[in-house]
Amino acid sequence: MDTRRARVIVGSLVLTFVIIRVMLHTSPNSDFNVAGYNIHHLFTGILLLAIGGIPLALFPGRSLLLDLSALLFGTGLSLVLDEWVYLIATDGTNASYLLPVSLHGGIIMIALAAIYVGVLYMVSNKRR
């Protein structure tokens, strides 16, 4: 596993979580609506996971494209994991983003994902 790629994924995972949580805390009623549909960041995250994850799965090596893919993958994963606990444990309202269960759940999920990247990185380095 590429050290830079692991750092980009974890960095974008954490930075995206911090940015989205600050935005939600300062303006919890800001919705992203397209043609009358409320687009949660879960859905945006799924698109970014696909856009970033497919090149990571298909192309070996190092390149700017793969660095960008890792960035998109980490960003998308952060958006998805942040909403995962929120949608399971709350009523899904904008005010629920500010509940401790939503914040703590998001922190736990982001931490687990970062730890998972770290474990996979260590395992891949032992194999070399």
DSSP file (Angstrom, degrees, kcal/mol; ACC not computed):
  #  RESIDUE AA STRUCTURE BP1 BP2  ACC     N-H-->O    O-->H-N    N-H-->O    O-->H-N    TCO  KAPPA ALPHA  PHI   PSI    X-CA   Y-CA   Z-CA
    1    1 A M              0   0    0      0, 0.0     2,-0.4     0, 0.0     3,-0.0   0.000 360.0 360.0 360.0 139.9    0.0    0.0    0.0
    2    2 A D     >  -     0   0    0      1,-0.1     4,-2.2    59,-0.1     5,-0.2  -0.594 360.0-146.6 -76.4 126.5    1.2    3.5   -0.9
    3    3 A T  H  > S+     0   0    0     -2,-0.4     4,-2.4     1,-0.2     5,-0.2   0.918  99.8  50.3 -59.3 -45.6    2.0    5.6    2.2
    4    4 A R  H  > S+     0   0    0      1,-0.2     4,-2.5     2,-0.2    -1,-0.2   0.911 109.6  50.4 -61.6 -42.6    0.9    8.8    0.4
    5    5 A R  H  > S+     0   0    0      1,-0.2     4,-2.4     2,-0.2    -1,-0.2   0.911 110.2  49.9 -63.8 -42.0   -2.4    7.2   -0.7
    6    6 A A  H  X S+     0   0    0     -4,-2.2     4,-2.5     1,-0.2     5,-0.2   0.910 112.2  48.3 -62.1 -41.9   -3.1    6.1    2.9
    7    7 A R  H  X S+     0   0    0     -4,-2.4     4,-3.0     2,-0.2     5,-0.2   0.897 110.6  50.8 -65.6 -40.1   -2.4    9.6    4.2
    8    8 A V  H  X S+     0   0    0     -4,-2.5     4,-2.6     2,-0.2     5,-0.3   0.921 111.9  47.4 -64.2 -43.5   -4.6   11.2    1.6
    9    9 A I  H  X S+     0   0    0     -4,-2.4     4,-2.2     2,-0.2    -2,-0.2   0.957 117.1  41.5 -63.1 -50.4   -7.5    8.9    2.4
   10   10 A V  H  X S+     0   0    0     -4,-2.5     4,-2.5     2,-0.2     5,-0.3   0.913 115.9  50.7 -65.5 -41.7   -7.2    9.4    6.1
   11   11 A G  H  X S+     0   0    0     -4,-3.0     4,-2.8    -5,-0.2     5,-0.3   0.927 113.7  43.3 -61.9 -45.4   -6.6   13.1    5.8
   12   12 A S  H  X S+     0   0    0     -4,-2.6     4,-2.1    -5,-0.2     5,-0.2   0.853 112.2  55.4 -70.0 -32.9   -9.6   13.7    3.5
   13   13 A L  H  X S+     0   0    0     -4,-2.2     4,-1.6    -5,-0.3    -2,-0.2   0.952 116.0  36.0 -60.3 -51.4  -11.7   11.5    5.7
   14   14 A V  H  X S+     0   0    0     -4,-2.5     4,-2.5     2,-0.2    -2,-0.2   0.928 117.9  49.8 -71.7 -46.6  -11.0   13.5    8.9
   15   15 A L  H  X S+     0   0    0     -4,-2.8     4,-2.7    -5,-0.3     5,-0.2   0.906 110.9  49.8 -62.3 -42.2  -10.9   16.9    7.2
   16   16 A T  H  X S+     0   0    0     -4,-2.1     4,-2.9    -5,-0.3     5,-0.3   0.918 110.5  50.8 -61.9 -43.0  -14.2   16.4    5.5
   17   17 A F  H  X S+     0   0    0     -4,-1.6     4,-2.4    -5,-0.2     5,-0.2   0.933 112.0  46.7 -60.0 -46.4  -15.8   15.3    8.7
   18   18 A V  H  X S+     0   0    0     -4,-2.5     4,-2.3     2,-0.2     5,-0.2   0.935 114.7  46.8 -62.4 -46.5  -14.5   18.4   10.6
   19   19 A I  H  X S+     0   0    0     -4,-2.7     4,-2.5     1,-0.2    -2,-0.2   0.933 113.8  46.7 -62.4 -47.0  -15.7   20.7    7.8
   20   20 A I  H  X S+     0   0    0     -4,-2.9     4,-2.5     1,-0.2    -1,-0.2   0.887 113.4  49.1 -66.1 -37.4  -19.1   19.1    7.4
   21   21 A R  H  X S+     0   0    0     -4,-2.4     4,-2.2    -5,-0.3    -1,-0.2   0.883 111.2  48.9 -70.1 -37.3  -19.7   19.2   11.2
   22   22 A V  H  X S+     0   0    0     -4,-2.3     4,-2.4    -5,-0.2     5,-0.2   0.929 113.2  48.3 -64.7 -44.3  -18.6   22.8   11.5
   23   23 A M  H  X S+     0   0    0     -4,-2.5     4,-2.1     1,-0.2    -2,-0.2   0.917 113.2  47.0 -61.3 -43.8  -20.9   23.7    8.7
   24   24 A L  H  < S+     0   0    0     -4,-2.5    -1,-0.2     1,-0.2    -2,-0.2   0.854 112.7  49.9 -67.9 -33.9  -23.8   21.8   10.2
   25   25 A H  H  < S+     0   0    0     -4,-2.2    -2,-0.2     1,-0.2    -1,-0.2   0.899 115.6  41.5 -71.1 -39.7  -23.2   23.3   13.6
   26   26 A T  H  < S+     0   0    0     -4,-2.4    -2,-0.2     1,-0.2    -1,-0.2   0.786 136.2  15.1 -79.0 -26.4  -23.1   26.9   12.3
   27   27 A S    ><  +     0   0    0     -4,-2.1     3,-1.6    -5,-0.2    -1,-0.2  -0.516  66.7 168.1-147.1  73.9  -26.1   26.4    9.9
   28   28 A P  T 3  S+     0   0    0      0, 0.0    69,-0.1     0, 0.0    -4,-0.1   0.676  76.6  57.3 -66.9 -16.7  -28.0   23.2   10.7
   29   29 A N  T 3  S+     0   0    0      2,-0.1     2,-0.8    66,-0.1    -5,-0.1   0.182  73.4 119.0-101.3  18.7  -30.9   24.1    8.4
   30   30 A S    <   -     0   0    0     -3,-1.6     2,-0.3    -7,-0.1    -3,-0.1  -0.756  44.2-175.1 -84.6 112.6  -28.9   24.5    5.3
   31   31 A D        -     0   0    0     -2,-0.8     2,-0.8     9,-0.0     9,-0.1  -0.813  26.0-135.6-109.2 150.0  -30.2   21.9    2.8
   32   32 A F        -     0   0    0      7,-0.3     7,-3.4    -2,-0.3     2,-0.4  -0.909  32.8-178.3-103.1 106.4  -28.9   21.0   -0.6
   33   33 A N  E     -A   38   0A   0     -2,-0.8     2,-0.4     5,-0.2     5,-0.2  -0.901  13.4-175.7-113.1 134.6  -32.0   20.8   -2.8
   34   34 A V  E >  S-A   37   0A   0      3,-2.5     3,-2.0    -2,-0.4    -2,-0.0  -0.984  76.1 -20.6-129.6 119.7  -32.0   19.9   -6.5
   35   35 A A  T 3  S-     0   0    0     -2,-0.4     3,-0.1     1,-0.3    -1,-0.1   0.851 130.1 -48.2  51.1  40.2  -35.3   20.0   -8.5
   36   36 A G  T 3  S+     0   0    0      1,-0.2     2,-0.4     0, 0.0    -1,-0.3   0.471 114.2 118.2  84.2   1.3  -37.2   19.8   -5.2
   37   37 A Y  E <   -A   34   0A   0     -3,-2.0    -3,-2.5     2,-0.0     2,-0.7  -0.876  62.8-132.7-105.7 133.7  -35.2   16.9   -3.8
   38   38 A N  E     -A   33   0A   0     -2,-0.4     2,-0.9    -5,-0.2    -5,-0.2  -0.746  20.2-155.4 -83.2 115.7  -33.3   17.2   -0.6
   39   39 A I        -     0   0    0     -7,-3.4    -7,-0.3    -2,-0.7    -1,-0.0  -0.812   7.3-155.2 -98.2 102.1  -29.8   15.7   -1.3
   40   40 A H    >>  -     0   0    0     -2,-0.9     4,-1.3     1,-0.1     3,-0.9  -0.317  30.0-111.1 -68.1 158.3  -28.3   14.5    2.0
   41   41 A H  H 3> S+     0   0    0      1,-0.2     4,-2.2     2,-0.2    -1,-0.1   0.656 114.4  72.8 -70.3 -10.6  -24.5   14.3    2.1
   42   42 A L  H 3> S+     0   0    0      2,-0.2     4,-2.0     1,-0.2    -1,-0.2   0.930  99.2  45.2 -60.3 -45.7  -24.9   10.5    2.2
   43   43 A F  H <> S+     0   0    0     -3,-0.9     4,-1.8     2,-0.2    -2,-0.2   0.889 112.8  48.9 -70.0 -40.2  -25.9   10.5   -1.4
   44   44 A T  H  X S+     0   0    0     -4,-1.3     4,-2.2     1,-0.2    -1,-0.2   0.905 110.6  53.5 -62.3 -40.7  -23.1   12.9   -2.5
   45   45 A G  H  X S+     0   0    0     -4,-2.2     4,-2.6     1,-0.2    -2,-0.2   0.880 104.4  53.8 -62.2 -39.7  -20.8   10.6   -0.6
   46   46 A I  H  X S+     0   0    0     -4,-2.0     4,-2.1     2,-0.2    -1,-0.2   0.917 109.1  49.0 -62.4 -42.6  -21.9    7.5   -2.4
   47   47 A L  H  X S+     0   0    0     -4,-1.8     4,-2.7     1,-0.2    -2,-0.2   0.925 112.4  47.6 -62.2 -44.1  -21.2    9.2   -5.8
   48   48 A L  H  X S+     0   0    0     -4,-2.2     4,-2.7     1,-0.2     5,-0.3   0.868 108.6  55.1 -66.6 -35.8  -17.7   10.3   -4.6
   49   49 A L  H  X S+     0   0    0     -4,-2.6     4,-3.0     2,-0.2     5,-0.3   0.924 112.2  43.4 -59.8 -44.5  -17.0    6.8   -3.3
   50   50 A A  H  X S+     0   0    0     -4,-2.1     4,-1.8     2,-0.2    -2,-0.2   0.931 114.8  48.4 -67.9 -45.4  -17.8    5.4   -6.7
   51   51 A I  H  < S+     0   0    0     -4,-2.7    -2,-0.2     1,-0.2    -1,-0.2   0.905 124.1  31.7 -62.7 -41.6  -15.9    8.1   -8.6
   52   52 A G  H  X S+     0   0    0     -4,-2.7     4,-1.2    -5,-0.2    -2,-0.2   0.858 118.2  52.4 -84.1 -36.8  -12.8    7.7   -6.4
   53   53 A G  H  X S+     0   0    0     -4,-3.0     4,-2.1    -5,-0.3     5,-0.2   0.850  99.4  60.1 -73.1 -36.0  -13.0    4.0   -5.6
   54   54 A I  H  X S+     0   0    0     -4,-1.8     4,-1.9    -5,-0.3     5,-0.2   0.940 107.3  44.7 -62.4 -48.6  -13.3    2.5   -9.0
   55   55 A P  H  > S+     0   0    0      0, 0.0     4,-2.7     0, 0.0    -1,-0.2   0.893 111.9  54.4 -62.1 -35.4  -10.0    3.9  -10.3
   56   56 A L  H  < S+     0   0    0     -4,-1.2    -2,-0.2     1,-0.2    -3,-0.1   0.871 111.7  44.8 -63.8 -34.9   -8.3    2.8   -7.0
   57   57 A A  H  < S+     0   0    0     -4,-2.1    -1,-0.2     1,-0.1    -3,-0.1   0.810 121.7  36.9 -76.8 -29.9   -9.6   -0.7   -7.6
   58   58 A L  H  < S+     0   0    0     -4,-1.9    -2,-0.2    -5,-0.2    -1,-0.1   0.785 107.4  60.4 -96.4 -29.6   -8.6   -0.9  -11.2
   59   59 A F     <  -     0   0    0     -4,-2.7    -1,-0.1    -5,-0.2     2,-0.1  -0.889  63.3-157.9-112.5 122.1   -5.3    1.0  -11.6
   60   60 A P        +     0   0    0      0, 0.0     2,-0.1     0, 0.0     6,-0.1  -0.379  52.0  33.8 -82.7 169.3   -2.1    0.0   -9.8
   61   61 A G  S    S-     0   0    0     -2,-0.1     2,-0.4     5,-0.0   -59,-0.1  -0.371  90.4 -52.8  93.4-165.0    0.8    2.4   -9.2
   62   62 A R        +     0   0    0     -2,-0.1     2,-0.3     4,-0.0     3,-0.1  -0.953  60.6 135.9-121.3 134.9    1.2    6.0   -8.5
   63   63 A S     >  -     0   0    0     -2,-0.4     4,-2.1     1,-0.1     5,-0.2  -0.975  62.9-103.4-165.0 165.8   -0.2    8.9  -10.4
   64   64 A L  H  > S+     0   0    0     -2,-0.3     4,-2.6     1,-0.2     5,-0.2   0.881 120.8  56.9 -62.2 -38.1   -2.0   12.2  -10.0
   65   65 A L  H  > S+     0   0    0      1,-0.2     4,-2.3     2,-0.2    -1,-0.2   0.910 108.3  46.1 -59.7 -43.4   -5.3   10.5  -11.0
   66   66 A L  H  > S+     0   0    0      2,-0.2     4,-2.3     1,-0.2    -1,-0.2   0.849 110.9  52.4 -71.5 -33.4   -4.9    7.9   -8.2
   67   67 A D  H  X S+     0   0    0     -4,-2.1     4,-2.0     2,-0.2    -2,-0.2   0.925 112.1  46.0 -64.2 -43.6   -4.1   10.6   -5.7
   68   68 A L  H  X S+     0   0    0     -4,-2.6     4,-2.6     2,-0.2    -2,-0.2   0.892 111.5  52.6 -64.6 -39.3   -7.2   12.5   -6.8
   69   69 A S  H  X S+     0   0    0     -4,-2.3     4,-2.7     2,-0.2    -2,-0.2   0.900 108.3  50.3 -62.6 -41.0   -9.2    9.2   -6.6
   70   70 A A  H  X S+     0   0    0     -4,-2.3     4,-2.6     2,-0.2    -1,-0.2   0.894 110.5  50.4 -64.4 -39.7   -7.9    8.6   -3.0
   71   71 A L  H  X S+     0   0    0     -4,-2.0     4,-2.3     2,-0.2    -2,-0.2   0.934 113.2  44.8 -62.7 -47.2   -9.0   12.2   -2.1
   72   72 A L  H  X S+     0   0    0     -4,-2.6     4,-2.8     2,-0.2     5,-0.2   0.888 113.2  51.7 -64.5 -39.4  -12.5   11.7   -3.5
   73   73 A F  H  X S+     0   0    0     -4,-2.7     4,-2.8     2,-0.2     5,-0.2   0.941 111.7  45.4 -63.0 -48.4  -12.7    8.2   -1.9
   74   74 A G  H  X S+     0   0    0     -4,-2.6     4,-2.0     2,-0.2    -2,-0.2   0.891 114.7  48.8 -62.9 -39.9  -11.8    9.6    1.5
   75   75 A T  H  X S+     0   0    0     -4,-2.3     4,-2.1    -5,-0.2    -2,-0.2   0.938 113.6  45.9 -64.7 -47.5  -14.2   12.5    1.2
   76   76 A G  H  X S+     0   0    0     -4,-2.8     4,-2.3     1,-0.2    -2,-0.2   0.905 111.5  51.9 -63.1 -42.1  -17.0   10.3    0.0
   77   77 A L  H  X S+     0   0    0     -4,-2.8     4,-2.8     1,-0.2     5,-0.2   0.896 108.9  51.4 -62.0 -40.0  -16.4    7.8    2.8
   78   78 A S  H  X S+     0   0    0     -4,-2.0     4,-2.3    -5,-0.2    -1,-0.2   0.926 109.8  48.7 -62.3 -45.3  -16.5   10.6    5.4
   79   79 A L  H  X S+     0   0    0     -4,-2.1     4,-1.3     2,-0.2    -2,-0.2   0.901 114.8  45.6 -62.4 -40.9  -19.8   11.9    4.1
   80   80 A V  H  X S+     0   0    0     -4,-2.3     4,-1.5     2,-0.2     3,-0.2   0.944 114.0  46.7 -68.3 -48.6  -21.4    8.4    4.1
   81   81 A L  H  X S+     0   0    0     -4,-2.8     4,-0.9     1,-0.2     5,-0.2   0.850 107.9  57.3 -65.7 -34.0  -20.1    7.4    7.5
   82   82 A D  H  X S+     0   0    0     -4,-2.3     4,-0.8    -5,-0.2    -1,-0.2   0.892 113.1  39.9 -62.9 -38.7  -21.1   10.7    9.1
   83   83 A E  H  X S+     0   0    0     -4,-1.3     4,-2.9    -3,-0.2     5,-0.3   0.705  98.9  78.5 -82.8 -19.6  -24.7   10.2    8.0
   84   84 A W  H  X S+     0   0    0     -4,-1.5     4,-1.5     1,-0.2    -2,-0.2   0.948 102.4  33.4 -57.5 -55.7  -24.8    6.5    8.8
   85   85 A V  H  X S+     0   0    0     -4,-0.9     4,-3.3     1,-0.2     5,-0.3   0.902 116.5  58.2 -68.0 -40.2  -25.3    6.8   12.6
   86   86 A Y  H  X S+     0   0    0     -4,-0.8     4,-1.3     1,-0.2     6,-0.4   0.919 109.8  42.9 -54.8 -47.2  -27.3    9.9   12.2
   87   87 A L  H  < S+     0   0    0     -4,-2.9    -1,-0.2     1,-0.2    -2,-0.2   0.803 119.3  43.8 -73.9 -28.2  -29.9    8.2   10.0
   88   88 A I  H  < S+     0   0    0     -4,-1.5    -2,-0.2    -5,-0.3    -1,-0.2   0.901 122.4  33.5 -79.5 -42.9  -30.0    5.0   12.2
   89   89 A A  H  < S+     0   0    0     -4,-3.3     2,-0.2    -5,-0.2    -2,-0.2   0.482 114.5  50.0-100.5  -3.8  -30.1    6.7   15.6
   90   90 A T  S  < S-     0   0    0     -4,-1.3     7,-0.0    -5,-0.3     6,-0.0  -0.709  86.8-104.0-127.0 179.4  -32.1    9.9   15.1
   91   91 A D        -     0   0    0     -2,-0.2    -4,-0.1     2,-0.1    -5,-0.0   0.464  58.3-114.2 -83.7  -0.1  -35.4   11.0   13.5
   92   92 A G        +     0   0    0     -6,-0.4     2,-0.1     1,-0.3    -5,-0.1   0.569  68.2 138.7  83.1   9.2  -33.5   12.4   10.5
   93   93 A T    >>  -     0   0    0      1,-0.1     3,-0.8     0, 0.0     4,-0.5  -0.432  67.0-112.2 -82.6 162.6  -34.3   16.0   11.1
   94   94 A N  G >4 S+     0   0    0      1,-0.2     3,-1.3     2,-0.2     4,-0.4   0.882 118.2  58.0 -59.6 -38.3  -31.8   18.8   10.6
   95   95 A A  G >4 S+     0   0    0      1,-0.3     3,-1.3     2,-0.2    -1,-0.2   0.788  93.8  68.2 -63.2 -26.3  -31.8   19.5   14.4
   96   96 A S  G X4 S+     0   0    0     -3,-0.8     3,-1.4     1,-0.3     6,-0.3   0.736  83.4  71.3 -68.2 -22.1  -30.8   15.9   15.0
   97   97 A Y  G << S+     0   0    0     -3,-1.3    -1,-0.3    -4,-0.5    -2,-0.2   0.827  96.2  54.1 -59.4 -29.1  -27.4   16.6   13.5
   98   98 A L  G <  S+     0   0    0     -3,-1.3    -1,-0.3    -4,-0.4    -2,-0.2   0.507  84.6 108.7 -86.2  -4.5  -26.6   18.6   16.6
   99   99 A L  S X> S-     0   0    0     -3,-1.4     4,-2.1    -4,-0.2     3,-0.6  -0.444  77.2-123.6 -72.2 145.8  -27.5   15.7   19.0
  100  100 A P  H 3> S+     0   0    0      0, 0.0     4,-3.3     0, 0.0     5,-0.4   0.862 110.2  59.1 -56.4 -37.1  -24.6   14.1   20.8
  101  101 A V  H 3> S+     0   0    0      1,-0.2     4,-1.9     2,-0.2     5,-0.2   0.880 107.6  46.5 -62.0 -36.7  -25.5   10.6   19.4
  102  102 A S  H <> S+     0   0    0     -3,-0.6     4,-2.1    -6,-0.3   -16,-0.2   0.937 117.1  42.3 -69.7 -47.6  -25.1   11.9   15.9
  103  103 A L  H  X S+     0   0    0     -4,-2.1     4,-2.5     2,-0.2    -2,-0.2   0.948 118.1  44.6 -64.5 -49.8  -21.7   13.7   16.6
  104  104 A H  H  X S+     0   0    0     -4,-3.3     4,-2.5     1,-0.2    -1,-0.2   0.888 113.0  52.0 -64.4 -38.9  -20.3   10.9   18.7
  105  105 A G  H  X S+     0   0    0     -4,-1.9     4,-2.4    -5,-0.4    -1,-0.2   0.914 110.6  48.3 -62.5 -42.5  -21.5    8.3   16.2
  106  106 A G  H  X S+     0   0    0     -4,-2.1     4,-2.5     2,-0.2     5,-0.2   0.913 111.1  50.1 -63.6 -43.3  -19.8   10.1   13.4
  107  107 A I  H  X S+     0   0    0     -4,-2.5     4,-2.5     1,-0.2    -2,-0.2   0.923 111.7  48.5 -61.1 -44.8  -16.6   10.5   15.4
  108  108 A I  H  X S+     0   0    0     -4,-2.5     4,-2.7     1,-0.2    -2,-0.2   0.924 112.6  47.7 -62.6 -44.9  -16.6    6.8   16.1
  109  109 A M  H  X S+     0   0    0     -4,-2.4     4,-2.1     2,-0.2    -2,-0.2   0.906 113.3  47.2 -65.6 -41.5  -17.2    5.8   12.5
  110  110 A I  H  X S+     0   0    0     -4,-2.5     4,-2.4     2,-0.2    -1,-0.2   0.914 113.2  49.6 -65.5 -42.3  -14.5    8.1   11.2
  111  111 A A  H  X S+     0   0    0     -4,-2.5     4,-2.6    -5,-0.2    -2,-0.2   0.922 110.4  50.1 -62.7 -43.9  -12.0    6.8   13.8
  112  112 A L  H  X S+     0   0    0     -4,-2.7     4,-2.4     1,-0.2    -1,-0.2   0.898 111.1  49.0 -62.3 -40.0  -12.8    3.2   12.9
  113  113 A A  H  X S+     0   0    0     -4,-2.1     4,-2.2     2,-0.2    -1,-0.2   0.912 111.9  48.5 -65.7 -41.8  -12.3    3.9    9.2
  114  114 A A  H  X S+     0   0    0     -4,-2.4     4,-2.2     2,-0.2    -2,-0.2   0.902 112.2  49.0 -65.0 -40.7   -9.0    5.7    9.9
  115  115 A I  H  X S+     0   0    0     -4,-2.6     4,-2.8     2,-0.2    -2,-0.2   0.904 108.7  53.9 -64.0 -41.2   -7.9    2.8   12.1
  116  116 A Y  H  X S+     0   0    0     -4,-2.4     4,-2.6     2,-0.2     5,-0.2   0.915 108.3  48.8 -60.0 -44.6   -8.9    0.3    9.4
  117  117 A V  H  X S+     0   0    0     -4,-2.2     4,-2.4     1,-0.2    -1,-0.2   0.926 112.2  50.1 -59.9 -44.1   -6.7    2.1    6.8
  118  118 A G  H  X S+     0   0    0     -4,-2.2     4,-2.4     2,-0.2    -2,-0.2   0.904 110.8  48.1 -61.9 -42.8   -3.8    2.1    9.3
  119  119 A V  H  X S+     0   0    0     -4,-2.8     4,-2.6     2,-0.2     5,-0.2   0.929 112.7  48.1 -64.5 -45.7   -4.2   -1.7   10.0
  120  120 A L  H  X S+     0   0    0     -4,-2.6     4,-2.5     1,-0.2    -2,-0.2   0.886 110.5  52.5 -62.5 -38.0   -4.4   -2.4    6.3
  121  121 A Y  H  X S+     0   0    0     -4,-2.4     4,-1.9    -5,-0.2    -2,-0.2   0.938 111.1  46.2 -62.2 -46.7   -1.3   -0.3    5.7
  122  122 A M  H  X S+     0   0    0     -4,-2.4     4,-1.7     1,-0.2    -2,-0.2   0.903 112.9  49.8 -63.9 -41.1    0.7   -2.1    8.4
  123  123 A V  H  X S+     0   0    0     -4,-2.6     4,-1.3     1,-0.2    -1,-0.2   0.916 110.5  49.9 -63.1 -43.4   -0.4   -5.5    7.0
  124  124 A S  H  X S+     0   0    0     -4,-2.5     4,-0.6     1,-0.2    -1,-0.2   0.862 109.7  51.0 -66.7 -33.6    0.6   -4.6    3.5
  125  125 A N  H  < S+     0   0    0     -4,-1.9     3,-0.5     1,-0.2    -1,-0.2   0.835 106.4  54.6 -71.7 -31.8    4.0   -3.4    4.7
  126  126 A K  H  < S+     0   0    0     -4,-1.7    -1,-0.2     1,-0.2    -2,-0.2   0.805 102.9  58.0 -69.0 -29.1    4.6   -6.7    6.6
  127  127 A R  H  <        0   0    0     -4,-1.3    -1,-0.2     1,-0.2    -2,-0.2   0.727 360.0 360.0 -73.5 -21.8    3.9   -8.6    3.4
  128  128 A R     <        0   0    0     -4,-0.6    -1,-0.2    -3,-0.5    -2,-0.2   0.482 360.0 360.0 -77.3 360.0    6.7   -6.8    1.5
